[in-house]
Amino acid sequence: MLKRLILFLLDWFYKPFQKYLPRQTFNYAACGGANTAFDILLYFITYNFILDKQIVHTGILAISPHIAAFIFVFPITFATGFLLSKYITFTDSNLKGRVQLIRYALTVLGSIILNYILLKVFVEILGLYPTISKILTTILVVGYSYVCQKYFTFKVKIHSNEK
């Protein structure tokens, strides 16, 4: 039911873009954009209302509210991102679900590391403004992520008798 609704909405919004973008690329951008917006919304709610901008004391650690909000929200949007990729964007993959999940986790980890490295390079070495650096970083990381998801995480395995 939810999958059909998402596909219906994507079909409707895809029409003006169909001359310019392949369907899979559009679905990736739309689902990724929606998941990012969901992530930001959950982060905002968690930071401002659930944690009330207060340090989280675990008994062993004191976690700043912005990091605690990230820790709380990350597993949720990791799961929604994986499910959108698996069931909406990269539906042709014939890899087992657990293989896809492990590869997705590796790709996300790579994205986090790449974000960190690129921001450090752009801001601290090249001296670019942080906001410009974040925009450039996001463009590069989204490209990296798309290629990894398409050709690694959700690749279509060709059997030897189909070559």
LODRENKOL-612607 format. One line per field, with one value per residue (C-alpha): residue in one letter; x, y, z. Coordinates in Angstrom, 2 decimals, m for minus. Example, Ala and Ser with C-alpha at 12.3 -4.5 7.8 and 13.67 -1.06 7.14 Angstrom:
2
res <- A/S
X <- 12.30/13.67
Y <- m4.50/m1.06
Z <- 7.80/7.14
***
This chain:
163
res <- M/L/K/R/L/I/L/F/L/L/D/W/F/Y/K/P/F/Q/K/Y/L/P/R/Q/T/F/N/Y/A/A/C/G/G/A/N/T/A/F/D/I/L/L/Y/F/I/T/Y/N/F/I/L/D/K/Q/I/V/H/T/G/I/L/A/I/S/P/H/I/A/A/F/I/F/V/F/P/I/T/F/A/T/G/F/L/L/S/K/Y/I/T/F/T/D/S/N/L/K/G/R/V/Q/L/I/R/Y/A/L/T/V/L/G/S/I/I/L/N/Y/I/L/L/K/V/F/V/E/I/L/G/L/Y/P/T/I/S/K/I/L/T/T/I/L/V/V/G/Y/S/Y/V/C/Q/K/Y/F/T/F/K/V/K/I/H/S/N/E/K
X <- 0.00/2.68/4.92/2.12/1.48/5.17/5.41/2.24/3.69/7.02/5.22/3.34/6.39/8.61/6.68/8.41/11.84/11.50/13.29/16.30/16.75/16.56/13.79/16.15/18.20/15.03/13.78/17.16/17.14/13.51/13.80/17.14/15.81/12.72/14.80/17.15/14.19/12.81/16.22/16.38/12.80/13.44/16.71/14.97/12.19/14.60/17.06/14.53/11.65/12.64/16.07/15.06/18.61/19.95/23.03/22.21/23.78/24.16/25.90/29.22/29.12/27.68/26.55/25.93/22.36/23.32/25.28/22.60/19.98/22.16/22.62/18.86/17.84/20.55/19.21/15.73/16.78/19.37/16.49/14.16/16.97/17.73/14.06/13.47/16.57/15.71/11.98/11.60/14.84/16.97/14.28/16.10/18.86/18.92/21.35/20.08/18.60/21.22/24.01/22.35/22.01/25.68/26.77/24.42/25.98/29.47/28.44/26.88/30.03/32.04/29.78/30.30/34.08/34.10/32.00/34.50/37.57/36.16/34.99/38.42/40.16/37.85/37.73/41.07/43.41/41.82/40.36/36.86/33.87/32.18/28.79/30.31/32.41/29.30/27.53/30.51/30.89/27.21/27.38/30.42/29.09/25.70/27.51/29.69/26.66/24.62/27.43/28.05/24.36/23.83/26.96/27.76/24.95/22.05/23.87/22.21/24.16/24.45/24.56/27.21/24.62/23.14/26.39
Y <- 0.00/2.52/1.37/1.95/5.44/6.36/5.03/6.93/10.18/9.57/8.89/12.17/14.24/12.50/13.70/17.12/15.50/12.46/14.13/14.98/12.20/8.42/7.09/5.40/8.58/10.59/8.03/8.08/11.88/12.07/9.29/10.57/14.11/12.96/10.84/13.77/16.05/13.35/13.13/16.88/16.98/14.09/15.68/19.02/17.39/15.20/17.99/20.68/18.77/15.25/16.15/19.76/20.84/19.15/17.00/13.28/11.56/7.81/7.09/6.60/9.39/12.83/13.23/16.67/17.12/17.63/14.35/12.51/13.66/12.36/9.00/8.73/9.68/7.92/4.34/5.48/7.28/4.61/2.10/4.32/5.10/1.41/0.48/3.28/2.26/m1.44/m1.28/1.94/2.88/m0.21/m2.86/m4.92/m6.10/m9.84/m9.81/m11.21/m8.65/m9.22/m8.69/m5.47/m4.32/m4.97/m3.24/m0.34/0.07/0.07/2.66/4.89/4.56/5.56/8.58/9.68/9.35/11.12/13.96/14.42/14.31/16.65/19.21/19.17/19.62/22.33/24.40/23.81/23.25/25.12/27.86/27.79/29.06/26.27/26.61/26.49/23.54/21.73/22.28/20.96/18.05/17.15/17.13/14.86/12.54/12.18/11.23/8.73/7.31/6.90/5.07/2.82/2.03/1.28/m0.74/m2.25/m2.28/m3.03/m4.26/m6.67/m9.89/m11.38/m15.17/m16.87/m18.40/m14.93/m13.36
Z <- 0.00/1.03/m1.82/m4.33/m2.93/m3.14/m6.70/m7.67/m6.32/m8.01/m11.32/m11.01/m10.14/m12.72/m15.77/m16.09/m15.61/m17.86/m20.80/m18.62/m16.06/m16.17/m13.94/m11.50/m11.04/m10.42/m7.88/m6.13/m5.91/m4.78/m2.19/m0.95/m0.72/1.15/3.52/4.15/4.93/7.24/8.94/9.52/10.84/13.26/14.36/15.01/17.02/18.97/19.74/20.61/22.20/23.21/24.57/25.27/24.29/27.41/27.87/28.05/31.04/30.63/33.91/32.12/29.55/29.17/25.56/24.10/22.85/19.20/19.16/21.16/18.65/15.80/17.59/18.15/14.59/12.57/12.90/11.88/8.70/7.95/7.87/5.83/3.38/2.92/2.46/m0.06/m2.00/m1.96/m2.70/m4.70/m6.46/m7.07/m7.47/m10.11/m7.77/m7.28/m4.36/m1.05/1.33/4.03/1.48/0.37/3.99/4.79/1.58/2.31/5.76/4.23/1.67/4.34/6.44/3.38/2.91/6.51/6.19/2.81/4.28/7.08/4.84/2.19/4.76/6.40/3.04/1.71/4.90/6.59/3.64/0.73/2.94/1.44/3.39/5.42/3.71/0.22/1.40/2.62/m0.70/m2.68/m0.27/m0.56/m4.37/m4.35/m1.64/m3.34/m6.57/m4.70/m2.92/m6.12/m7.91/m4.88/m4.44/m8.12/m8.85/m5.43/m2.87/m5.22/m8.30/m10.65/m10.63/m14.11/m14.08/m16.23/m18.59/m19.31/m20.61
***
